């Protein structure tokens, strides 16, 4: 299927690795020009070079921390300055540290999680909205977590803060629909990324088992019997970024191999 993304411009935050990088790569394969960011210059330059080499599209690499006031503005500005427009915004950031509620996270940890996983989305969207409205086919895609559908044990920060993104997106979907801008969320389950490996390691330490045992225990909870591949996530993101998804807005789409048991 031709998704009609050739000639569009996309911003993908936190795209040097993992699901963010997979999304950036797939959008590029569909013909979108990109502005991508990471906090580490070497990492984002390497990712940009790889995407250029594999797809031939133009990629602007930006060093930016989306948890700061300046980072989202710098990323969006770089895209518009280079390409003169913006059609797709993919909001993404690393996850907060694991841990339960009791005595494991102080006020500063909560503030950092808020800045990283909720306020970063607010700031990215705020910077991008004027250009997405001008586009006439603007797309906002928030990368969240299956925790917004079913809380994950030992991830209280993610469970609490990421749910705020869902409320924001549902509100904005109504507000921006008359301008042709859609707002959707993707809630991934367990994908084979560095983030999930870190969580498996943390769980292994807490239970006194090996990382392989922790991974196998997690896989038992997934009806598909495996972790997802990043490119599988990226296919969904590319569809939601396309004109083919123009009647989908305000939705939270889970992609988890059947792991989440909630009805909605």
Secondary structure, 3 states (H helix, E strand, C coil): CCCCCCCCEEEECCCCCHHHHHHHHHHHHCCCEEEEEECCHHHHHHHHHHHHHHHCCCEEEEECCCCCHHHHHHHHHHHHHHHCCCCEEEECCCCCCCECCCCCCCHHHHHHHHHHHHHHHHHHHHHHHHHHHHHCCCEEEEECCHHHCCCCCCEHHHHHHHHHHHHHHHHHHHHHHHHCCEEEEEEECCECCHHHHHHHHHHHHHHCCCHHHHHHHHHCCCCCCCCECHHHHHHHHHHHCCHHHCCCCCCEEEECCCCCCCCC
